[in-house]
Amino acid sequence: MKFPLLTALVLLAPPLTVLAQTEAVTAAPPSISVSGTSEVKVMPDLIDVGLEVEALDSSLETAHGLNELRVAGVLKLLKDLGVEEKDVRTDLVRIEPNYKDGNRSQAEPGRFRVRRSVSCTLHDMKLLPPVLRGVIGQGVTQAPDIGFRSSGLRKYQDQALVEAVRAAREKAALLAGELGGRPGRTLRISERAPGGSWSWNSRMSPCGCNARHSALQASGGASDSAAAAGWISISATVDVTFALE
């Protein structure tokens, strides 16, 4: 009687189904990946100048009045040199109490330093030396920010990108040609973070980093053409993948 029972159990068991799965394997087409870099050098036509005007006196009222007078002198100088009003900016007044020997526990400061910054954009490169020479007599103690730039920056950035793409294609053709092939259609292209820097040569300073801090002191011996020598370097890099034929 055990045999029929075993048969019944087997008949009640669900049928086993074997599913055959096929995976389509698609081989990646042969390709070549290269990078292209380009650098465009242009002459700057704009200079951004930052000037620090300060006055120091035992009386806050006197220091503030003297600072306002000196700022007015700087603004007049810029106007007389032909700098347009829209290219001149001033910030808020900053007051710094000066305590004797740096001891802030004193009841009152011994003197007050009043500061105010004046910045401007020069559209004529030859204006920089006379501006720096002129502001010395107006209480300007520092010219911490002097930057050179180009009004056509976007145009030159696009030019650098186009040249970088051409450089990438030429490199791909050179490499593929050595293997008996050639680059085909573009499969992928990406731009790396754009880069830009400036450098210049002048008798005002031996290098750009020092020129930012010593321009005011050295301007007394600089010629009117000192700021004209230099360039802006605009670079671009792209990564491109071509089909290899």
C-alpha positions in Angstrom: 0.0 0.0 0.0 3.0 2.3 0.2 3.6 2.4 -3.5 0.3 4.1 -4.5 0.8 6.7 -1.7 4.3 7.6 -3.1 2.8 7.8 -6.6 0.1 10.3 -5.3 2.7 12.5 -3.7 4.7 12.6 -6.9 1.7 13.5 -9.0 0.8 16.4 -6.7 4.3 17.9 -6.9 4.5 21.0 -9.2 6.3 20.4 -12.5 9.9 21.7 -12.7 10.5 24.3 -15.4 13.9 25.1 -16.7 14.2 28.6 -18.2 17.0 29.1 -20.6 18.3 32.7 -20.5 20.4 34.1 -23.2 22.5 37.3 -22.7 23.3 39.4 -25.7 26.9 40.5 -25.4 27.6 43.7 -27.3 31.2 44.4 -27.8 32.3 48.0 -27.4 33.5 49.5 -30.6 37.2 50.3 -30.8 37.9 53.9 -29.8 40.7 56.3 -29.0 40.6 58.9 -26.2 42.9 61.9 -26.2 43.1 65.3 -24.6 43.8 68.6 -26.4 45.2 71.8 -24.8 45.4 75.3 -26.2 46.8 78.6 -24.9 45.9 82.0 -26.2 47.9 85.0 -25.2 46.4 88.5 -25.5 47.4 92.0 -24.5 45.3 93.3 -21.6 43.3 96.4 -22.2 41.8 97.0 -18.8 43.5 97.5 -15.4 41.6 97.3 -12.1 43.3 99.4 -9.4 42.5 99.3 -5.6 43.8 102.1 -3.5 43.8 102.4 0.3 43.4 105.9 1.7 44.0 106.5 5.4 44.3 109.2 8.0 45.6 109.0 11.6 45.0 111.5 14.4 44.3 111.6 18.1 40.9 113.1 17.4 38.4 110.8 15.6 36.6 113.9 14.1 39.9 115.2 12.7 41.0 111.8 11.3 37.6 111.4 9.7 37.7 114.8 8.1 41.2 114.4 6.9 40.3 111.0 5.3 37.4 112.6 3.5 39.6 115.3 2.2 42.2 112.8 0.9 39.5 110.7 -0.7 38.2 113.8 -2.5 41.7 114.5 -3.7 42.0 111.0 -5.1 38.7 111.3 -6.9 39.6 114.6 -8.4 43.0 113.2 -9.6 41.2 110.3 -11.3 38.7 112.7 -12.9 41.5 115.0 -14.1 43.3 112.0 -15.7 40.2 111.2 -17.7 38.9 108.2 -15.6 35.1 108.2 -16.1 32.9 108.4 -13.0 31.2 105.1 -13.8 34.6 103.4 -13.5 35.3 104.7 -10.0 34.0 103.1 -6.8 34.4 103.8 -3.1 33.6 101.6 0.0 32.4 102.5 3.5 34.6 104.2 6.0 36.5 101.9 8.5 37.6 103.3 11.9 40.3 101.5 13.9 41.1 102.8 17.4 44.8 102.7 18.2 45.8 102.0 21.8 49.2 102.9 23.3 51.5 99.9 23.1 48.5 97.8 21.9 46.9 97.8 25.3 43.2 97.7 24.8 42.4 97.8 28.5 43.0 101.6 28.4 39.9 103.7 28.9 40.4 105.5 25.6 42.5 104.9 22.5 45.4 107.2 21.9 44.7 107.7 18.2 42.2 106.8 15.5 43.0 105.4 12.1 40.3 106.1 9.5 40.5 104.1 6.2 38.5 104.1 3.0 39.2 102.3 -0.2 38.9 103.7 -3.7 38.9 101.4 -6.7 38.8 102.2 -10.4 39.1 100.6 -13.8 41.5 102.1 -16.3 40.8 101.7 -20.0 44.2 103.1 -21.0 47.3 101.1 -20.0 49.4 104.2 -19.9 47.3 105.7 -17.1 48.6 103.4 -14.4 52.0 105.1 -13.7 50.5 108.6 -13.5 47.7 107.4 -11.3 50.1 105.7 -8.8 52.4 108.7 -8.8 49.6 111.1 -8.3 47.8 109.4 -5.4 51.0 109.3 -3.2 50.4 112.9 -2.4 46.8 112.3 -1.5 47.4 110.1 1.5 47.2 106.8 -0.3 49.5 104.3 1.6 48.8 101.1 -0.3 47.8 99.9 -3.8 47.2 96.2 -2.8 45.1 95.2 -5.8 46.3 95.7 -9.3 44.8 93.3 -11.9 45.1 93.2 -15.6 42.3 91.8 -17.8 40.8 91.8 -21.3 37.4 93.2 -22.3 37.3 90.4 -24.9 37.8 87.5 -22.5 34.8 85.5 -23.7 35.9 85.7 -27.3 39.4 84.5 -26.4 38.0 81.7 -24.2 36.0 80.4 -27.2 39.0 80.7 -29.4 41.1 78.6 -27.0 38.3 75.9 -26.8 38.2 75.6 -30.6 42.0 75.3 -30.8 42.0 72.7 -28.1 39.4 70.5 -30.0 41.6 70.8 -33.1 44.6 69.8 -31.1 42.8 66.7 -29.8 41.8 65.6 -33.3 45.3 66.1 -34.6 46.7 64.0 -31.7 44.1 61.3 -32.3 45.0 61.2 -36.0 48.7 60.9 -35.1 48.3 58.1 -32.6 45.8 56.1 -34.7 47.9 56.5 -37.9 50.8 54.8 -36.2 48.5 51.8 -35.7 47.1 51.9 -39.3 43.8 53.4 -38.3 42.2 56.8 -38.2 39.8 58.6 -35.9 36.1 58.5 -36.9 33.0 60.1 -35.4 33.1 61.7 -31.9 31.8 59.5 -29.2 32.3 61.8 -26.2 33.7 65.2 -25.5 34.1 67.1 -22.2 35.8 70.4 -21.1 38.0 70.5 -18.1 37.7 73.4 -15.7 38.7 76.5 -17.7 41.9 78.2 -16.7 43.1 81.7 -17.0 46.1 83.6 -15.6 47.9 86.8 -16.3 51.5 87.8 -16.2 53.4 90.9 -17.3 56.9 92.4 -17.5 57.6 96.0 -16.5 60.2 98.0 -14.7 57.7 98.5 -11.9 58.5 95.0 -10.6 60.4 91.9 -11.6 57.3 89.7 -11.4 53.5 89.9 -11.1 53.3 88.7 -7.6 55.5 91.5 -6.3 53.9 94.1 -8.5 50.7 93.8 -6.6 52.3 95.0 -3.4 55.2 97.2 -4.5 53.6 99.0 -7.4 52.9 102.1 -5.4 56.4 102.4 -4.0 58.1 101.7 -7.3 55.9 103.9 -9.4 58.0 107.0 -8.8 60.7 105.6 -11.1 58.4 103.9 -13.7 58.0 105.3 -17.2 54.6 105.9 -18.7 55.0 102.8 -20.8 55.9 100.5 -17.9 52.5 98.9 -17.6 52.1 98.3 -21.4 54.4 95.2 -21.4 52.7 91.9 -20.6 50.0 89.5 -21.6 47.0 87.5 -20.4 47.3 83.8 -20.9 43.9 82.0 -21.5 44.1 78.2 -21.6 41.5 75.4 -22.4 41.7 71.6 -22.2 39.2 69.1 -23.6 39.0 65.3 -23.4 37.7 63.7 -26.6 36.9 60.1 -27.4 36.8 59.1 -31.2 35.6 55.9 -32.8 38.7 54.1 -34.2 38.3 53.1 -37.9 
